[in-house]
Amino acid sequence: MHENELHAKPDTTDVDVLIVGAGVSGVSVLIKLAERGVTNALILDKAERIGGTWVANDYPGLRCDVPSELYSLGFAPNPGWARTYSSQDEIRDYIESVAHSFGVVDRIRLRTEMVSAVWDEPARRWRITTADGTEITAKVFVPAAGIIGEAKMPRLPGQETFRGTVFHSGNWNHEHDLTGERVAVVGAGASAIQFLPAIQPAVGKLYSFQRAPSWVLSKPDFAMPRLVSRVFTRFPFVQRMIREAGFRGLEVMYPLMLHPRLLTTIVRPMQRSNMRRAIEDPELRRRLMPDHPFACKRPMLSNDWYPALAKPNVQVVFQGVERLTERGLVTTDGSEYEVDTVIFGTGYTAGDLAVTHIIRNGAGATINEVWNGSPRSYLGLAVHGFPNMFMMLAPNSQCHVQSVMWTSELQAGYVARAVKALLDGRVDRFEVKKSVHDGFVAAIDKRLERMPSQPKYCTTYFSDSTGRNHVVWPEWAFKIKRVLSRFAITDYDIGATT
């Protein structure tokens, strides 16, 4: 990879399409636009490398919990995945390689942070300002910052008095040596189940604080045989068939999601089996059994989590952390645990992304202000009140049973078709109709009432401040694919160039 190639910058401040975010969504949009002849497009990203969240996050043990074959782009297959479930660095490198292989790297500006985006109604353009003061105008604006926001770092009483080291897994302190230390891991979600097993062998004593144990099932994770890579390389249709079979096989999960009790009954033996293989203590197994329905929170896959919890140097504490002291943590039952380092695996903000606070419509309101604590969108892409904008992986964009790569690819195709149609039709302003926007939201809200991810069952990042699930699009995957495979201009109010 050549440094000059990676950081090449087009000499332009006026583009047809401005994309923010060089992750899989942003890169996919740029590629799909180019396929339709729209090349006056640009990506901005504050990171130093292409890859989005797979650049921003790099904690020990970080892997994808979706099979590699499904966590990839259909138009950019990778026959050489190292394992059935890929690591952070391999996925990052894959996304970067896709940008290079499709020749779009010269339209990506790295180390460039957007600080504001404002819709200019008279000019019918977006005005984007970067941290160095540069202004870029665009006919169409595509925020592609992803679904996961900033690391959610708790602020507990006494935290400033703690004499040890404190950090969040999303901002991992790679300079701090955990060897032989007493370490507290707060949280038992998707991050903790990966980094806790990774650090367990090195630490002296490890406390795992879990208020609400998670559903953690085993996964078929193994090194990909070289023969498989050779077959995929020589016969690409075989890889496509396996990928499609995997997607279709997951469809059966959707109707089960509409019956939480049945789904939980089916999955419970799998959970118990995963625990029994590693944990002998029946009391510990009992307390690690989740008390909420399966898929209320994000279901997780790991072959290392329960074996790590069973190690002699690990103690599971089924209490919330109430405060910190100079020497450690105090739990809700008053017990104190002396530790050297506290690592918060407490997740990330969702639905309150930093980017939603700096994007303003013609009236001066930010997306966050318009949403008012309850994020909503049309097709997981368009937000009423924000013309000429498609927001990748916006609220209710996620199919319950398919990967985010699948969603990004479909959305990128939709955006490219829409932009091409609008540019060819000399449309200078478009905005999803309020009736269409609200009708879509109402329809999925009715179906969401039957889903397991509800406040009455558990607290989850799926839910916004009102308790509404703002992440999931509850629908058959084939129907979502069909909807996103066509752009209906009648769904939008349009204004033509005079």
Secondary structure, DSSP 8 states (H G I E B T S, - for coil): --HHHHT---S-SEEEEEEE--SHHHHHHHHHHHHTT---EEEE-SSSSS-THHHH---TT-B-SS-TTTSSBTTB--TT-SBSS-BHHHHHHHHHHHHHHTT-GGGEE-S--EEEEEEETTTTEEEEEETTS-EEEEEEEEE---S--SB-----TTGGG--SEEEEGGG--TTS--TT-EEEEE--STTHHHHHHHHTTT-SEEEEE-SS---EE-----B--HHHHHHHHH-HHHHHHHHHHHHHHHTTHHHHHT-HHHHHHHHHHHHHHHHHTT---HHHHHHHS-SS-TTSS--EE-SSHHHHHTSTTEEEE-S-EEEE-SSEEEETTS-EEE-SEEEE---B--S--GGGGTEE-TTS-BHHHHHTT----BTTTB-TT-TTB--TT-TT-EETTS-HHHHHHHHHHHHHHHHHHHHHTTEEEEEE-HHHHHHHHHHHHHHHTTSS--TTT---TTB-TTS-B-SEE-S-HHHHHHHHTS--GGGEEEEE--
